[in-house]
Amino acid sequence: MSKLTKEERDALPDEAFALPGRRYPICDATHARDALARASEMLHRGNLTHDEYQMIEQKAHAFLERDKT
């Protein structure tokens, strides 16, 4: 996975994150795919609500679709 430095993460706009609180950055295809994987894991552990999971899934899939073109 590509790593974001603190400076890079801080420079991202709020819209680049799937959840409020600047959680789950979706700034490139690698982070979008990672967000999907981590969100699934956190949902199954009980650390995410189903609504939060769906929000991450929608934003990640939308990013990946845009990234194809």
C-alpha positions, 0 to 999 in steps of 0.5 A, spaced: 500 500 500 502 506 498 503 510 504 501 518 506 505 522 510 502 526 515 503 532 511 500 529 505 494 526 509 493 533 512 493 537 505 488 532 503 481 536 502 475 533 507 472 530 501 478 525 500 476 521 506 470 516 506 468 518 513 467 524 517 473 525 522 478 524 516 477 517 516 479 512 510 482 516 505 480 515 498 485 519 494 488 514 489 486 507 487 490 504 492 487 507 498 480 506 495 481 498 494 485 499 501 479 502 504 474 497 501 478 491 505 479 495 511 472 497 512 470 490 511 474 487 516 472 493 521 464 491 519 465 484 521 469 486 527 463 490 529 468 497 529 463 500 523 456 501 523 453 498 516 451 505 514 459 507 515 461 501 511 456 503 505 458 510 505 465 507 504 463 502 499 460 507 495 465 513 495 471 507 494 467 504 488 465 511 485 473 513 485 475 507 482 470 508 476 472 515 475 479 512 475 478 507 470 476 513 465 
